[in-house]
Amino acid sequence: MSREIYLDHGATTPILKEAKDAMEPYLTKEYGNASTSYELGERAKAAIESSRRVIASCMGASPEEIFFTSGGSESDNWVIKGIAGMKKQQGNHIITTKIEHHAILHSCKYLEGLGYRVTYLPVNEEGIVSLKQLEKEIGKGTTLISVMFGNNEIGTIEPIVSIGRLAREHGVLFHTDAVQAVGHFPIRLSEMPIDLLSASAHKFGGPKGIGFLYVAKGVPIPSYIHGGTQEKGKRAGTENVAGIVGMGKALEIMTSNMRKNMMHEKALRNYLIERVLHEVPGAKLNGSRYQRLPGNVNFSFKGVEGTALKVLLEEDGICASVGSACNTGQSRVSHVIEAIGVEEDYAPGTMRFSLGYENTREEIDFLVECLKQYVPILAGD
Ligand SMILES: *Cc1c(COP(=O)(O)O)cnc(C)c1O
């Protein structure tokens, strides 16, 4: 392949060079176990705690509120299963939405199998949950509300502050899966009514297999992995020191470049949306026009099979997703596209282009030319 145009940052992001360089010593000469008490181990411990402070500061949180996990899926599983189990004397009802990531949805399905009750809130055609409907569903037995910050497929940003306020008024814990937002969108946890938040390093320029869970001071959470005393005994296991260091460095850089990156991505995003809606026949934008993640674009093309379009784009070196990466291999329309009610003749032709700070206008121009050429052929006009 002569060139690669990476437009799938919602699936994962390229690792930042600074993050990779920061990790390198902890993969080689600094191999200490942070639980040991000679200098080699203490240096590993110091590196972990320094990353915890950096991450806390980037998020407007305190270091004691940051727990390291293996990524977004683990953080989500921990919250859903942990809170449900801990609160089962108080109630067995959880509220979430129809458009969550499968790490949330499948954890909830698992709980339903154990006898818990789960409400999956619908969303409007832009993918936004209704506060009125949410309030109606909160009952005496509700112990947790989990609503994602920004949707991974259609990019919609949910009214997180209003949802959090509503949860507090009713004395219900509020969790948000912010995996797509952290490092890309400003979040100051000390100023937001959020009790728990999930994040994953590989979605913001860090390495794969590492993430964190924010647990606000005073919010109880049970141990998830039982064993040693790491992470205050709540998440046992020898720490992924290199991963933690890489994640801290990545978030530090993404946070200091955030304004610049957001402006760049939004400009490219809006340019791509305008051009495609004007120049590609039968194209429709999914999600909200403006209340969306800076780098997210999601189109449905009428009468087109998304998988066929993806193959053609791939031959030109363009990496993008049909529906959601998690659904690869399944021809079923994604649960998010179903939830926003995309029409039957559009739904199978859904593709996500998720942009990053390193994408250029030339790359977007090339994508548009490809779409102008392929979409009419595949639609058979
Ligand atoms: C990628 C993603 C996850 C899963 O994170 P991993 O670190 O890959 O396990 C969870 N939620 C959302 C919204 C995501 O985009």
The ligand as a Gaussian input file, in Angstrom:
#p B3LYP/6-31G(d) Opt

LIG

0 1
 C      -13.085000       1.798000      23.115000
 C      -14.214000       2.016000      24.060000
 C      -14.361000       1.218000      25.210000
 C      -13.446000       0.069000      25.504000
 O      -12.174000       0.487000      25.895000
 P      -10.949000      -0.570000      25.844000
 O       -9.841000       0.134000      26.533000
 O      -10.679000      -0.834000      24.410000
 O      -11.405000      -1.779000      26.593000
 C      -15.401000       1.497000      26.066000
 N      -16.270000       2.500000      25.812000
 C      -16.162000       3.278000      24.733000
 C      -17.132000       4.395000      24.520000
 C      -15.144000       3.064000      23.812000
 O      -15.045000       3.820000      22.721000

